[in-house]
Amino acid sequence: MAFLKRLGWYLVGLSIGIVFLVFFLKKKSGESGIEFCYFPNCRVLKDMRSKPLVFDDNLPLTYRDTLLVQSFLKDGDVDFKRSDTESKPCKTYFIEQRLDGRNMELVAQNCLEQVIVQRVEIKN
């Protein structure tokens, strides 16, 4: 009888935990939900997404597209080997992404108040 009582309490606790996880994970997966960034790539891109974008004067008009830059900041891969993460006041990041069958690269400076997009290149 004691085993059945312990099993009952175990199942009650397990069901409460599952209900909690379902609600928590549903909130996390929503657009306005919670986002956890543990890896350096995700943390850098999340920080850059939270700041206003400024385009460099030398950047051609065809690449001054906020949606293009936002796609880099959402799905891109930061190349930390080439990036200068120690410079002050702005850190320079090389972000790579494959768009429309082409390899593209974005070079941006992450400053305290803004992100300066320096150049966008199509790589082969």
N, C-alpha and C positions, 0 to 999 in steps of 0.2 A: 504494500500500500504506500509506503514512503517513496518508492521509486515513481509511482504514478503521480504523486503529489509534486515531486521535484520536476518531473517531465512537464507537468501542467504549468508550473511557474516558468520553466525554461521557454516553453512555447509562447506564453504571454509576453515575456520580455523580448523574444525574437520577433514577434509580430509588431510590437511597439517600435522596435528598431527598424524594421522593414518599412513601416509607414513613415517614420521620420526620414529615412533615406529617400523614399520615393518623392516626398515633397521637397526635400533639399535638392536633389538632383534635377527635379523638374525646374526649380527656380534657377539653378545653375545653367541649364541648357537654354533658357530663354534669353532674348536679346537684352533685356534689362536686368538680367540675373547676375550672379556672382561669377567672376572669372579668376581662376587661380593660375598664376604664372610662376612656376618653379624654376624653369630652365632659363639660361641667360638670353637666348634668342627671343623668347616670349616676353621677358621682362623689358628688354630694350625696345621692342616693337610696341608694347603697351604704353611705355613712357612716351614714345614719339607720337603715338596716336592721340595722347591727351593734350598735346600742345598745338597752337596754331601754326599753319604752314606758311612759309615765306619763300618765294621763288627767287633764285639768283638772277641778276640782270643778264648774265651771259647764257642763260637757259633759253633754247629756242621756244617759240610760241606753241609749237605742236606738242611739246612735253609739259606745258604749264596746265596740266589737267589734274584737278584735285582727285578725281575718281581713280586715275592711273596711280597716283602717289598713294592713295589710301589702300589700293589693292596690294601695293608693295608692303605697306605697313601692316597689313592684315595677314598675308600669306607668304611673305618673303622669308628668305634665309639670310641672316647676317653672317658675313664672312669676317670672323674675328681676327683671322691671321693678317688680313690687309687693313683692317680698321685701326684707327688711332683712338684708343679708349682712354688714354692718359692725358691728352691735350687739354689745356685750359684756355678760355672759358667754354669752348664748344668741342665736343667729341665728334670725330668724323667716322661714319659708318658706311660700309659697302654692303648693299642689300641686293641679293640676286633673286630672280623669279623667272619662271617660264610662262610666257603669255603668248597665246595664239601660235604656238609652235616655235617661238623664238625665245632665245635666252636673253633676258634683259637685266640691266644692272642700274641701280639707283645709288648715287652718292649724296649723302645728306649730312649736315652738321646738326647735332643735337645740343642746343644751347639750353640755358636755364629757363628761358621764357618762350622760346620758339624753336621750330625746326626749319632750317634753311636747306632747300633742295638745290644742290649745286649742278648736278648733271644726271641725265638719263641716257644710257647707251644700249645699243643692240649688239649683243655678243654673238659670235658664230661658234 
